[in-house]
């Protein structure tokens, strides 16, 4: 019998400051899953990342974040509101749980 898939493919995190949504609600606790090949294929076809490679970081994070507070799914547009310290924190979490070749850089290149 296989272990519960979520027990080894999702990782909890707590943002240092939190995401303030358009209604003024703060979201700090979340879960991120491992990235998949489908995520990478989506990114390579996404017009926003083709026009602006730095936006690719937000797109990959939005696909990998299962939930952030009561936000689920989390859209790249939601992540545009992140404080820089939280954006860097999420990038570090993503890089820690995914293999080195999938790392997100500071400029959004994969």
Secondary structure by P-SEA (a helix, b strand, c coil): cccccccccbbbbbbcccccccccccccccccccccaaaaaaaaacccccccccaaaaaaaaaacccccccccccccccccccaaaaaaaaaaaaaaccccccccccccc
